């Protein structure tokens, strides 16, 4: 299985519009971050994307994705669903609807945000979305078993996902003990760490490091990174062994 980081930035991306901080003006490509999303590939299930960010179109083009089997939605904040309209390109070339796995609450938001896709009288060329309901139960996409992990983004429930030995969690600042047990045994964990200062709905870098140590996962990547965290190279040099900042285009083979 291959995991490609399509984006590793927070809701505004990096650089932030009109910002002149040292991160936003950095010439290091690893300081350029689209909104957070991953691609799961090289499995019998085909290509699976987690979240359709506002950068979804460019992320698909940049990664050279020609076929899409399914999309998993972590939650319904705009930076995780705004690009869903561009699924219509895959509809056109594959001649079928694309399965969208989301909780009932996220489905309600998707239906509101993209109401034209669910209208009785559909305009030609709109995205064709086959909504499938996520619950706490494990599910299967074309032979690939996926285990949901429930986390909290302040007061908002968010879905993390475990694919075999790989666990992906974004937009969280609390994970209950029973959900942590689902992560233990992973070989790779991805965890959101927005910045070093306390935040109402995201783990800080320090909190992410502490949680990574608690869970004992041998390789941890931090994502959903703000320009406030600091320069990629400087922060990377501070991290403990087995922990690293993810960056756009990073590929992990399991």
C-alpha positions in Angstrom: 0.0 0.0 0.0 1.2 3.5 -0.8 0.1 6.6 1.0 0.6 10.0 -0.8 0.2 13.2 1.2 -1.8 15.4 -1.2 -1.8 18.3 1.2 -0.5 18.9 4.7 -1.6 22.4 5.5 -4.4 23.8 7.7 -7.6 25.4 6.5 -5.8 28.5 5.0 -3.0 26.5 3.5 0.6 27.7 3.5 1.5 30.4 2.4 -1.4 32.2 3.8 -2.9 35.0 1.5 -1.2 38.3 2.2 1.1 37.0 4.9 4.8 38.0 4.9 6.0 35.7 7.7 9.2 33.7 7.3 7.3 30.5 6.6 4.9 32.1 4.0 7.8 33.6 2.1 10.1 30.6 2.4 11.5 29.2 -0.8 11.6 25.6 0.6 9.0 23.5 -1.3 8.3 21.7 2.0 6.9 25.0 3.4 4.3 25.1 0.6 1.2 23.2 1.9 -2.1 22.6 0.3 -5.1 21.7 2.5 -4.8 18.3 4.2 -5.7 15.1 2.3 -4.1 11.8 1.5 -4.3 9.2 -1.4 -4.3 5.5 -0.7 -3.1 3.5 -3.7 -1.4 0.3 -4.8 -4.0 -1.9 -3.2 -6.6 -4.1 -4.8 -9.2 -1.4 -3.8 -7.7 1.0 -6.3 -7.4 4.7 -5.5 -9.0 6.1 -2.3 -8.9 9.7 -1.3 -9.5 11.0 2.2 -11.3 14.4 2.0 -11.9 16.6 -1.0 -10.2 19.9 -0.1 -10.5 23.2 -1.9 -7.3 22.1 -3.7 -8.7 18.8 -4.8 -8.5 19.5 -8.5 -4.9 20.5 -8.4 -4.0 17.7 -6.0 -5.4 15.1 -8.4 -3.5 16.7 -11.3 -0.3 17.0 -9.3 -0.5 13.3 -8.2 -1.4 12.1 -11.7 -4.6 10.3 -10.5 -6.5 8.9 -13.4 -9.0 6.8 -11.6 -10.9 7.1 -8.3 -12.7 4.3 -6.5 -13.9 6.1 -3.4 -13.7 9.1 -1.1 -13.7 9.0 2.7 -14.8 12.2 4.5 -13.3 12.9 8.0 -15.8 15.7 8.7 -17.7 18.4 6.9 -15.7 21.6 7.5 -15.2 23.5 4.3 -11.4 22.8 4.0 -12.3 19.1 3.8 -15.2 19.0 1.4 -15.1 22.1 -0.7 -13.5 20.4 -3.8 -16.1 17.7 -4.1 -17.6 19.3 -7.3 -14.5 18.3 -9.2 -15.3 14.6 -8.7 -17.4 15.1 -11.9 -14.3 14.6 -14.0 -14.0 11.1 -12.7 -17.7 10.6 -13.2 -17.2 11.5 -16.9 -14.2 9.3 -17.6 -15.4 6.3 -15.5 -19.1 6.6 -16.4 -20.3 6.0 -12.9 -21.0 7.7 -9.6 -18.2 7.8 -7.0 -18.8 6.3 -3.6 -18.5 9.0 -0.8 -18.2 7.5 2.7 -19.4 10.0 5.4 -21.3 10.1 8.6 -25.0 11.1 8.5 -24.1 14.5 9.8 -21.5 15.1 7.2 -23.9 13.8 4.5 -26.4 16.5 5.6 -23.8 19.2 5.1 -22.7 17.8 1.7 -26.4 17.7 0.6 -26.7 21.4 1.6 -23.4 22.5 0.1 -23.9 20.6 -3.2 -27.7 20.6 -3.3 -27.6 20.7 -7.2 -26.0 17.2 -7.2 -29.1 15.8 -5.4 -31.8 17.7 -7.1 -34.7 15.8 -8.7 -34.1 17.6 -12.0 -30.3 17.3 -12.5 -28.4 19.6 -14.7 -26.0 17.7 -17.1 -22.4 17.4 -15.9 -23.0 17.8 -12.2 -21.1 15.5 -9.8 -22.6 12.1 -9.3 -22.1 11.1 -5.7 -23.1 7.8 -4.1 -23.4 8.6 -0.4 -22.5 5.7 1.9 -23.0 6.0 5.6 -20.1 5.7 8.0 -20.8 4.4 11.5 -18.5 3.1 14.2 -18.3 -0.3 12.5 -15.4 -1.3 10.3 -16.2 -1.3 6.5 -14.7 -2.6 3.3 -13.9 -0.9 0.1 -13.2 -3.2 -2.8 -11.5 -5.7 -0.5 -9.7 -3.2 1.7 -10.8 -3.3 5.4 -11.0 0.1 7.0 -11.6 0.8 10.7 -13.1 4.2 11.7 -11.6 5.9 14.7 -13.8 8.5 16.5 -12.0 11.7 17.6 -13.1 15.1 18.8 -12.4 18.4 17.1 -13.4 20.6 20.0 -17.1 19.7 20.2 -17.3 18.2 16.6 -17.0 14.4 16.0 -14.4 13.6 13.4 -13.6 10.3 11.7 -10.0 9.0 11.7 -9.3 5.9 9.6 -7.0 2.8 10.1 -5.9 1.0 6.9 -4.1 -2.1 8.0 -0.9 -0.8 9.7 -1.5 2.8 8.8 -3.7 5.2 10.8 -4.7 8.7 9.7 -6.1 11.3 12.1 -6.7 15.0 11.3 -8.6 17.8 13.0 -8.5 16.5 16.5 -7.7 17.6 20.0 -9.1 14.7 22.0 -9.1 10.9 21.5 -10.9 8.7 24.0 -9.2 5.8 25.6 -11.3 3.2 23.8 -10.5 4.9 20.4 -6.7 5.0 21.2 -6.8 1.2 21.5 -7.8 1.0 17.8 -4.6 2.8 16.9 -2.2 0.7 19.0 -0.2 -1.7 16.8 -0.1 0.6 13.8 3.3 0.9 12.1 2.6 4.4 10.9 0.4 7.1 12.5 -0.5 10.5 11.0 -1.6 13.1 13.5 -2.6 16.7 13.2 -0.4 19.3 15.0 -1.4 22.8 14.1 1.2 24.9 15.9 3.1 25.1 19.2 0.7 27.3 21.0 -2.5 26.0 22.5 -5.5 25.8 20.2 -9.2 25.2 20.9 -9.7 22.3 18.4 -6.3 21.0 17.3 -3.4 19.2 19.0 -0.3 21.3 19.5 3.1 20.0 18.4 3.9 19.2 22.1 0.5 17.4 22.5 1.1 15.4 19.4 4.6 14.3 20.5 3.2 13.3 23.9 0.3 11.3 22.3 2.7 9.6 19.8 4.9 8.4 22.7 1.9 7.2 24.6 0.6 5.1 21.6 4.0 3.7 20.9 3.7 3.8 17.1 7.2 3.5 15.6 6.8 6.1 12.8 4.6 9.2 13.3 4.0 12.0 10.8 2.5 15.3 11.8 0.1 17.1 9.4 -2.6 19.8 9.2 0.2 22.3 9.8 -0.1 26.1 10.1 2.4 28.7 9.2 2.5 29.4 12.9 4.3 26.1 13.6 7.6 27.4 12.0 9.9 26.5 9.1 9.9 22.9 8.1 13.6 22.3 8.4 13.9 24.0 11.8 10.9 22.2 13.4 12.0 18.9 11.9 15.4 19.2 13.6 13.6 19.5 17.0 11.5 16.3 16.7 12.3 13.0 18.5 13.4 9.9 16.7 10.6 8.3 14.8 8.6 11.5 14.4 8.6 13.8 11.4 6.6 16.6 9.7 4.7 15.4 6.7 5.0 17.5 3.5 3.1 17.7 0.3 4.1 14.9 -2.1 5.6 12.7 0.7 5.0 9.0 -0.1 4.9 6.2 2.5 5.1 2.6 1.4 3.7 -0.1 3.8 
